[in-house]
Amino acid sequence: MATKSEEIADRLAERIGPEREFPPDSTLPPFDDLESEFEVSRLTVSRAIALLAQRGLVRSVRKSGVIVLRPVERRTVRDVVRRSPSGGYVFPVRAAAPGTWVLHGRSQVSRLPMPDEIADLFGVEHGTQALRRRRVSSPPQEPPLQLADSWLHPELLVAVPVLAELDTGPGGYLDVVEHTAGHGPLSWDRLLRIGMPSAEEAKLLQVSRELPVWRQYTVGISGRTQRPVEITAVVIPGERTQYATRLRRDGSARWPVEPIASTPQSMDVG
């Protein structure tokens, strides 16, 4: 049986959408009005709003209220890395929506202490400073789809200072890592996790903190040293992507296989 909060969430969801009472980018009524309309407590209304946020329908913005989100297409992400016609690598999330993407805000290049999980992947001490290249982007006319933080191994900047520039030239910074720094060809490992966004991530991606996100770590492995030289941490709203992977047969599952003879089953009861 549905709770009162679930009933209210369902009733509000029916009023949310294009050409409905609460279209995208509008705000829901204040909590006081919703309490009066549904004759419930503020806690019940708060739980109903949280349920709407978990469905990806709204997000709460301080001083602005509960904002209705625009419906967007769910992308299917596959394990593929390609090159764009203008040069540079295109990774799975970008490859899921071909074409030129737009930035939300400016790209940033900063020297910062690495997050612990990045330092662990590099195999360096926690708190080690490194260069972070940050961008928030999406297909045109869509809200932000991915927050990407690319961390470069500290040794790279010593060898190739140009990596600290915002514009590293045709092909992007990975071409500099492969060719100028001599780490090509790169190969990549990918780690995927699911979690809740931080306040900063939710703000940059324009999503609710109630909505899970994908956390993807793409670890660039040097073709020369076989060690990580670049790690890109991508955060993606959970309701906007699905991952599709073709399963690979292990050697033990090679084809053709010998039929397995059935083993007689004893019906004796001892």
C-alpha beads as a LAMMPS data file, in Angstrom:
LAMMPS data file: protein, C-alpha beads

270 atoms
269 bonds

1 atom types
1 bond types

-500.0 500.0 xlo xhi
-500.0 500.0 ylo yhi
-500.0 500.0 zlo zhi

Masses

1 110.0

Atoms # bond

1 1 1 0.000 0.000 0.000
2 1 1 1.354 3.417 -1.001
3 1 1 2.331 5.866 1.711
4 1 1 0.885 9.380 1.822
5 1 1 4.182 10.752 0.498
6 1 1 4.092 8.339 -2.443
7 1 1 0.504 9.316 -3.238
8 1 1 1.402 13.006 -3.223
9 1 1 4.470 12.367 -5.391
10 1 1 2.321 10.475 -7.916
11 1 1 -0.286 13.242 -8.013
12 1 1 2.349 15.941 -8.485
13 1 1 4.127 13.875 -11.164
14 1 1 0.897 13.839 -13.183
15 1 1 0.991 17.646 -13.187
16 1 1 4.644 17.873 -14.264
17 1 1 5.717 18.037 -17.915
18 1 1 5.485 20.065 -21.120
19 1 1 2.066 21.716 -21.589
20 1 1 1.051 20.747 -18.050
21 1 1 0.565 22.780 -14.901
22 1 1 4.278 22.601 -14.028
23 1 1 6.334 22.704 -17.257
24 1 1 10.143 22.361 -17.383
25 1 1 12.078 25.175 -15.658
26 1 1 9.016 26.199 -13.599
27 1 1 8.905 25.821 -9.823
28 1 1 6.524 23.811 -7.682
29 1 1 4.390 25.698 -5.141
30 1 1 6.062 26.524 -1.797
31 1 1 5.946 23.873 0.907
32 1 1 3.363 25.869 2.868
33 1 1 0.989 25.779 -0.112
34 1 1 1.538 22.046 -0.663
35 1 1 0.912 21.352 3.018
36 1 1 -2.421 23.169 2.785
37 1 1 -3.399 21.615 -0.540
38 1 1 -2.802 18.027 0.578
39 1 1 -3.541 18.606 4.288
40 1 1 -0.347 16.949 5.431
41 1 1 2.745 17.850 7.459
42 1 1 5.890 19.483 6.106
43 1 1 7.766 16.199 6.626
44 1 1 5.299 14.351 4.364
45 1 1 5.667 17.018 1.662
46 1 1 9.451 16.886 1.991
47 1 1 9.438 13.125 1.484
48 1 1 7.182 13.495 -1.576
49 1 1 9.565 16.042 -3.116
50 1 1 12.489 13.698 -2.414
51 1 1 10.658 10.930 -4.306
52 1 1 10.148 13.254 -7.279
53 1 1 13.852 14.111 -7.180
54 1 1 14.756 10.416 -7.212
55 1 1 12.694 10.050 -10.408
56 1 1 14.686 12.852 -12.005
57 1 1 11.658 15.155 -12.233
58 1 1 12.737 17.996 -9.946
59 1 1 15.665 19.407 -8.008
60 1 1 15.748 21.703 -5.011
61 1 1 17.762 24.895 -5.368
62 1 1 18.465 27.048 -2.356
63 1 1 16.575 30.356 -2.487
64 1 1 14.930 29.330 -5.784
65 1 1 12.652 26.494 -4.681
66 1 1 11.853 23.148 -6.282
67 1 1 12.607 23.412 -10.007
68 1 1 11.040 21.128 -12.621
69 1 1 13.684 19.493 -14.815
70 1 1 13.536 19.179 -18.564
71 1 1 12.962 15.655 -19.897
72 1 1 16.041 14.400 -21.734
73 1 1 16.955 11.347 -23.772
74 1 1 18.577 8.379 -22.057
75 1 1 21.860 7.551 -23.803
76 1 1 23.239 4.056 -24.346
77 1 1 26.956 4.008 -23.601
78 1 1 29.135 1.321 -25.180
79 1 1 32.786 0.371 -24.769
80 1 1 34.292 2.324 -27.646
81 1 1 36.992 4.974 -28.048
82 1 1 37.148 6.764 -31.379
83 1 1 38.804 9.774 -32.985
84 1 1 36.837 12.870 -33.972
85 1 1 37.174 14.223 -37.549
86 1 1 38.967 17.283 -36.165
87 1 1 41.351 15.160 -34.086
88 1 1 41.339 14.067 -30.470
89 1 1 39.900 11.053 -28.703
90 1 1 36.193 10.611 -28.069
91 1 1 35.350 8.397 -25.091
92 1 1 32.221 6.280 -24.450
93 1 1 29.870 8.915 -23.006
94 1 1 30.671 11.439 -25.740
95 1 1 30.486 8.706 -28.361
96 1 1 26.925 7.911 -27.204
97 1 1 25.766 11.302 -28.529
98 1 1 27.764 12.096 -31.688
99 1 1 28.296 15.667 -32.796
100 1 1 29.732 18.792 -31.265
101 1 1 29.078 19.159 -27.553
102 1 1 28.742 22.448 -25.706
103 1 1 30.436 23.567 -22.504
104 1 1 28.491 24.718 -19.453
105 1 1 30.733 27.398 -18.034
106 1 1 34.440 27.541 -18.821
107 1 1 36.988 24.770 -18.872
108 1 1 39.355 24.997 -15.906
109 1 1 42.983 24.048 -15.395
110 1 1 44.145 24.024 -11.775
111 1 1 46.877 22.576 -9.550
112 1 1 45.198 20.845 -6.620
113 1 1 45.741 17.982 -4.167
114 1 1 44.373 14.817 -5.761
115 1 1 41.301 13.142 -4.259
116 1 1 42.348 10.028 -2.365
117 1 1 40.788 7.667 -4.914
118 1 1 42.802 9.296 -7.729
119 1 1 46.028 9.149 -5.724
120 1 1 45.387 5.455 -5.037
121 1 1 44.918 4.743 -8.755
122 1 1 48.180 6.556 -9.543
123 1 1 49.932 4.818 -6.658
124 1 1 51.113 8.068 -5.025
125 1 1 50.714 9.522 -1.545
126 1 1 47.421 11.089 -0.507
127 1 1 47.493 14.871 -0.789
128 1 1 49.950 14.894 -3.710
129 1 1 49.337 17.887 -5.954
130 1 1 48.587 17.375 -9.627
131 1 1 47.065 19.205 -12.573
132 1 1 43.295 18.915 -12.972
133 1 1 41.554 19.735 -16.242
134 1 1 37.801 20.222 -15.580
135 1 1 34.909 20.642 -18.031
136 1 1 31.130 20.309 -17.789
137 1 1 29.476 19.499 -21.109
138 1 1 26.464 18.073 -22.923
139 1 1 24.907 17.734 -26.364
140 1 1 23.416 21.040 -27.571
141 1 1 20.134 22.186 -26.009
142 1 1 20.476 19.770 -23.094
143 1 1 21.308 20.275 -19.409
144 1 1 24.808 19.171 -18.334
145 1 1 25.413 15.491 -19.028
146 1 1 28.899 14.966 -17.673
147 1 1 31.363 16.525 -15.271
148 1 1 34.852 15.416 -16.324
149 1 1 37.975 15.932 -14.200
150 1 1 41.179 14.803 -15.906
151 1 1 44.156 14.404 -13.566
152 1 1 47.695 14.276 -14.990
153 1 1 50.500 12.454 -13.210
154 1 1 52.790 15.016 -11.522
155 1 1 55.813 13.761 -13.479
156 1 1 54.163 14.754 -16.763
157 1 1 54.250 18.466 -16.005
158 1 1 57.960 18.342 -15.293
159 1 1 58.609 16.800 -18.717
160 1 1 55.947 18.696 -20.721
161 1 1 54.935 22.071 -19.200
162 1 1 52.524 22.799 -22.087
163 1 1 50.071 20.403 -20.440
164 1 1 49.301 23.179 -17.949
165 1 1 47.947 25.370 -20.763
166 1 1 44.192 25.588 -21.333
167 1 1 44.719 25.013 -25.073
168 1 1 47.310 22.327 -25.737
169 1 1 46.810 22.402 -29.515
170 1 1 45.224 20.078 -32.117
171 1 1 44.271 16.670 -30.767
172 1 1 44.040 17.877 -27.167
173 1 1 46.160 17.081 -24.154
174 1 1 46.095 13.300 -24.743
175 1 1 47.933 13.733 -28.042
176 1 1 50.575 15.701 -26.126
177 1 1 50.807 12.865 -23.582
178 1 1 51.160 10.261 -26.337
179 1 1 53.466 12.084 -28.746
180 1 1 55.363 14.875 -26.975
181 1 1 55.688 13.064 -23.634
182 1 1 56.329 9.724 -25.388
183 1 1 53.661 7.637 -23.663
184 1 1 51.818 6.429 -26.751
185 1 1 49.950 4.406 -27.555
186 1 1 47.754 4.797 -24.494
187 1 1 45.431 2.022 -23.397
188 1 1 42.599 2.482 -20.943
189 1 1 41.067 0.696 -17.986
190 1 1 37.628 1.795 -16.853
191 1 1 36.154 1.523 -13.366
192 1 1 32.466 2.202 -12.808
193 1 1 30.699 2.950 -9.538
194 1 1 27.311 4.267 -8.437
195 1 1 26.901 6.803 -5.658
196 1 1 25.245 10.022 -4.586
197 1 1 26.498 13.399 -5.852
198 1 1 28.277 15.902 -3.666
199 1 1 26.741 19.351 -3.301
200 1 1 29.222 20.720 -5.861
201 1 1 28.549 17.924 -8.363
202 1 1 24.766 18.335 -8.052
203 1 1 25.078 22.068 -8.645
204 1 1 27.324 21.691 -11.712
205 1 1 25.156 18.950 -13.246
206 1 1 21.887 20.671 -12.260
207 1 1 20.501 17.548 -10.600
208 1 1 19.055 16.693 -7.215
209 1 1 21.291 15.298 -4.493
210 1 1 18.613 12.605 -4.109
211 1 1 19.465 11.215 -7.549
212 1 1 22.279 8.629 -7.887
213 1 1 25.088 9.285 -10.340
214 1 1 27.510 7.131 -12.291
215 1 1 31.171 7.619 -11.325
216 1 1 33.481 6.498 -14.085
217 1 1 37.275 6.422 -13.788
218 1 1 39.132 6.059 -17.090
219 1 1 42.757 5.217 -16.353
220 1 1 45.170 6.015 -19.193
221 1 1 48.049 3.507 -19.206
222 1 1 51.367 4.514 -20.774
223 1 1 52.473 2.406 -23.742
224 1 1 56.070 2.931 -22.626
225 1 1 55.992 2.387 -18.847
226 1 1 52.701 0.449 -18.505
227 1 1 51.798 2.721 -15.575
228 1 1 48.916 5.219 -15.222
229 1 1 49.781 8.682 -16.554
230 1 1 46.299 10.233 -16.808
231 1 1 43.027 9.545 -15.010
232 1 1 39.698 11.067 -15.979
233 1 1 36.924 10.955 -13.387
234 1 1 33.503 11.459 -14.970
235 1 1 30.248 12.013 -13.072
236 1 1 26.993 11.430 -15.013
237 1 1 23.357 11.718 -13.841
238 1 1 22.159 8.171 -13.272
239 1 1 18.809 8.513 -15.054
240 1 1 20.360 9.758 -18.295
241 1 1 22.564 6.815 -19.241
242 1 1 22.546 3.058 -19.548
243 1 1 25.589 0.901 -20.226
244 1 1 25.652 -1.839 -22.849
245 1 1 28.538 -4.305 -23.090
246 1 1 28.981 -7.389 -25.248
247 1 1 30.085 -10.284 -23.062
248 1 1 33.409 -11.901 -23.983
249 1 1 33.840 -15.656 -23.843
250 1 1 36.560 -16.773 -21.472
251 1 1 38.882 -19.542 -22.656
252 1 1 36.921 -22.006 -20.529
253 1 1 33.782 -21.163 -22.534
254 1 1 35.320 -21.644 -25.998
255 1 1 33.107 -22.960 -28.797
256 1 1 32.316 -25.640 -29.774
257 1 1 31.994 -27.343 -26.421
258 1 1 31.638 -31.005 -25.629
259 1 1 28.119 -31.946 -24.480
260 1 1 27.986 -32.611 -20.771
261 1 1 26.657 -36.031 -19.871
262 1 1 24.014 -35.972 -17.203
263 1 1 24.928 -37.587 -13.892
264 1 1 22.489 -40.190 -12.579
265 1 1 20.729 -38.996 -9.483
266 1 1 20.290 -41.447 -6.614
267 1 1 16.857 -41.478 -5.034
268 1 1 17.995 -43.521 -2.071
269 1 1 17.252 -42.070 1.304
270 1 1 19.676 -43.209 3.917

Bonds

1 1 1 2
2 1 2 3
3 1 3 4
4 1 4 5
5 1 5 6
6 1 6 7
7 1 7 8
8 1 8 9
9 1 9 10
10 1 10 11
11 1 11 12
12 1 12 13
13 1 13 14
14 1 14 15
15 1 15 16
16 1 16 17
17 1 17 18
18 1 18 19
19 1 19 20
20 1 20 21
21 1 21 22
22 1 22 23
23 1 23 24
24 1 24 25
25 1 25 26
26 1 26 27
27 1 27 28
28 1 28 29
29 1 29 30
30 1 30 31
31 1 31 32
32 1 32 33
33 1 33 34
34 1 34 35
35 1 35 36
36 1 36 37
37 1 37 38
38 1 38 39
39 1 39 40
40 1 40 41
41 1 41 42
42 1 42 43
43 1 43 44
44 1 44 45
45 1 45 46
46 1 46 47
47 1 47 48
48 1 48 49
49 1 49 50
50 1 50 51
51 1 51 52
52 1 52 53
53 1 53 54
54 1 54 55
55 1 55 56
56 1 56 57
57 1 57 58
58 1 58 59
59 1 59 60
60 1 60 61
61 1 61 62
62 1 62 63
63 1 63 64
64 1 64 65
65 1 65 66
66 1 66 67
67 1 67 68
68 1 68 69
69 1 69 70
70 1 70 71
71 1 71 72
72 1 72 73
73 1 73 74
74 1 74 75
75 1 75 76
76 1 76 77
77 1 77 78
78 1 78 79
79 1 79 80
80 1 80 81
81 1 81 82
82 1 82 83
83 1 83 84
84 1 84 85
85 1 85 86
86 1 86 87
87 1 87 88
88 1 88 89
89 1 89 90
90 1 90 91
91 1 91 92
92 1 92 93
93 1 93 94
94 1 94 95
95 1 95 96
96 1 96 97
97 1 97 98
98 1 98 99
99 1 99 100
100 1 100 101
101 1 101 102
102 1 102 103
103 1 103 104
104 1 104 105
105 1 105 106
106 1 106 107
107 1 107 108
108 1 108 109
109 1 109 110
110 1 110 111
111 1 111 112
112 1 112 113
113 1 113 114
114 1 114 115
115 1 115 116
116 1 116 117
117 1 117 118
118 1 118 119
119 1 119 120
120 1 120 121
121 1 121 122
122 1 122 123
123 1 123 124
124 1 124 125
125 1 125 126
126 1 126 127
127 1 127 128
128 1 128 129
129 1 129 130
130 1 130 131
131 1 131 132
132 1 132 133
133 1 133 134
134 1 134 135
135 1 135 136
136 1 136 137
137 1 137 138
138 1 138 139
139 1 139 140
140 1 140 141
141 1 141 142
142 1 142 143
143 1 143 144
144 1 144 145
145 1 145 146
146 1 146 147
147 1 147 148
148 1 148 149
149 1 149 150
150 1 150 151
151 1 151 152
152 1 152 153
153 1 153 154
154 1 154 155
155 1 155 156
156 1 156 157
157 1 157 158
158 1 158 159
159 1 159 160
160 1 160 161
161 1 161 162
162 1 162 163
163 1 163 164
164 1 164 165
165 1 165 166
166 1 166 167
167 1 167 168
168 1 168 169
169 1 169 170
170 1 170 171
171 1 171 172
172 1 172 173
173 1 173 174
174 1 174 175
175 1 175 176
176 1 176 177
177 1 177 178
178 1 178 179
179 1 179 180
180 1 180 181
181 1 181 182
182 1 182 183
183 1 183 184
184 1 184 185
185 1 185 186
186 1 186 187
187 1 187 188
188 1 188 189
189 1 189 190
190 1 190 191
191 1 191 192
192 1 192 193
193 1 193 194
194 1 194 195
195 1 195 196
196 1 196 197
197 1 197 198
198 1 198 199
199 1 199 200
200 1 200 201
201 1 201 202
202 1 202 203
203 1 203 204
204 1 204 205
205 1 205 206
206 1 206 207
207 1 207 208
208 1 208 209
209 1 209 210
210 1 210 211
211 1 211 212
212 1 212 213
213 1 213 214
214 1 214 215
215 1 215 216
216 1 216 217
217 1 217 218
218 1 218 219
219 1 219 220
220 1 220 221
221 1 221 222
222 1 222 223
223 1 223 224
224 1 224 225
225 1 225 226
226 1 226 227
227 1 227 228
228 1 228 229
229 1 229 230
230 1 230 231
231 1 231 232
232 1 232 233
233 1 233 234
234 1 234 235
235 1 235 236
236 1 236 237
237 1 237 238
238 1 238 239
239 1 239 240
240 1 240 241
241 1 241 242
242 1 242 243
243 1 243 244
244 1 244 245
245 1 245 246
246 1 246 247
247 1 247 248
248 1 248 249
249 1 249 250
250 1 250 251
251 1 251 252
252 1 252 253
253 1 253 254
254 1 254 255
255 1 255 256
256 1 256 257
257 1 257 258
258 1 258 259
259 1 259 260
260 1 260 261
261 1 261 262
262 1 262 263
263 1 263 264
264 1 264 265
265 1 265 266
266 1 266 267
267 1 267 268
268 1 268 269
269 1 269 270
